[in-house]
Amino acid sequence: MSVSRLGVSKTTSSDYHMLLIALKLQLAALATVAGINTEEITSPEVKSTLTKLEAIQKDSAGGQGKTDINQASTEAIKAIAALSDKGDKDALYAMALWSRIGILSGATSQQLLDWYTKAADAGQVTAKAELGSLYISNFPQDVDKVTKGVKYIQEAEAAGNKGARRALAQLTLVGVPAAKLDRNIQTALSLYEKGRADGDGESTFSLSQIYTLGIQEKNGDEAPKPLLPKEEAKGLALLEESVKQGFPPAMSQLAERLLTGEGVKADPARALKILNDASAKGSAPAERQLAMIYEQGLGGETKDIKKAAEHYAAAARGNDGVAQLWLGNAAQNGVLTDAGAAKVKDAGADKKPELKNEDVLIAPNPATALNFYRLAAQNNVPQAIYYVGLFYENGAVVDKDPIKAFSLVQRAAQASIPVAQYKLGTYYQNGVGVAQDVVAAAGWYQRAAESGLPQAKLVYGAMLEGGVGVPRSLLAAQAQYQEAAKLGLPQAMVSLASLSFRGGDGIKSSKENAWAYATLAVEATKSDPKAVEFLKEIEGKMNDKEKSDAKNILATIKAGNAAAPAPAPTTPAATPDKPATGTKKKK
């Protein structure tokens, strides 16, 4: 429920709102030590710097911190950079890693490789493992680099690096001909088993996945050849073992299966306990799963939007893009407390309930929404990328910028987000942020229509009917209108009525069909004046028999739900096509 639609716009002063404001800063501190296991750091100065920063971040996340997070992060990075200039292998590794994951900006690809190489050649084991993987993934056609990459990984594995062991197992599972590493499933399994015996939950989880799915080899059109048969019982047992070893993804997967009863006896209580244990380990996916459980009332749990929001916030702090998207939607549209939602339900659709500030969990705040959408976009969540584009289209919070809007919406469209495909079609059709191109517009409308978006089917149908950007075809247009009408779009019903009334190009003129679809449009729109006027126009040209036949056609359509309006969703989806304005703009 959008709070802004209910007239509540005052920002809540709850602790949760303060969490929204502080979250971006907490994420910055969390990201600073991301990926670095301080237990694997041998340099006393580097370990001390990272340990202090971790402590500051934890205190700040708990609301007890007295040190500015950004300042502490900046000082830590400066200290590590100075140590890297002196050749400290752990500092060199930290600089390489932070540059690779985006904490530091400005380093060239060559500089990043130089940091990694210096650290690896100085004996930094984790640097060897990661540099080896970089060589193999980034230079697959360079035999020398691939060979060197495999060698680095082998050296790191021999030194006991768990990540390198898993990487070598995966490479051996598929083979690397360029480095003369033959495919050997048994050797790969042995490497994973070695990690399993060493308590590495991720290795155990990989074994679980392998035995659950089995391994097949497919050559061309030949039937797949089984190389390792499925052993689902063994896979489940290994999944349980990985959970005992505390590997969060395994915990999330088992919890999901316990909730749904997939291959196991459903046990919601145990699923909830596993997820809580995983969240205690800092698992962002587990936090998100808990949020969904409380949001939807799954597993026998009572719906609790406040608990759901708290878990989404915890997942967002763990840099979970989906949770960040949810918080963006929440800040965009507002979220009511359970009591507030009950008031809305009791008031009914035609009455405006009297809501108080305590009925609002999260008040609409476009600037906060944009911040969360940007965080989710940085995690490559396509829907968030689309929403950021809309802010630039409308000039809300940020300055209006059609070119940026086009670029962002295009990225989301290329990621197969239907509403983004439709929006991109409008940009091409109207020349927004790009040169006008009706052929390209029709192509994107078609993609969105094929994805099932009713509005896209309507517009693409209109382009087919008018021969705009595509060859004219009334039959193809009719098919698009019918599909949109089946999905409950009143405008499509009117278009069908008009097309049936006029006929042409293979479509027989039928006042009866036109009357039936116009009547559906009137019912769907609750007597829209234009639809009513069109229906009267059609009726005025019909005799009694035609009216009787038309009623039979209408009954047939309704009986088959061929074009019956779809029920309105109980909870409106977040669609910031027109973000709120009035907030100070920022670049």
Secondary structure, 3 states (H helix, E strand, C coil): CCHHHHCCCCCCCCHHHHHHHHHHHHHHHHHHCCCCCHHHCCCHHHHHHHHHHHHHHHHHHCCCCCCCHHHHHHHHHHHHHHHHHCCCHHHHHHHHHHHHCCCCCCCCHHHHHHHHHHHHHCCCHHHHHHHHHHHHHHCCCCHHHHHHHHHHHHHHHHCCCHHHHHHHHHHHHHCEHHHCECCCHHHHHHHHHHHHHCCCHHHHHHHHHHHHHCEEECCCCCCCEEEECCCHHHHHHHHHHHHHCCCHHHHHHHHHHHHHCCCCCCCHHHHHHHHHHHHHCCCHHHHHHHHHHHHHCHHHCCCCHHHHHHHHHHHHHCCCHHHHHHHHHHHHHCEECHHHHHHHHHHCCCCCCCCCHHHEEECCCHHHHHHHHHHHHHCCCHHHHHHHHHHHHHCCCCCCCHHHHHHHHHHHHHCCCHHHHHHHHHHHHHCCCCCCCHHHHHHHHHHHHHCCCHHHHHHHHHHHHHCCCCCCCHHHHHHHHHHHHHCCCHHHHHHHHHHHHHCECCECCCHHHHHHHHHHHHHHCCCCHHHHHHHHHHHCCCCHHHHHHHHHHHHHHHHCCCCCCCCCCCCCCCCCCCCCCCCCCCC
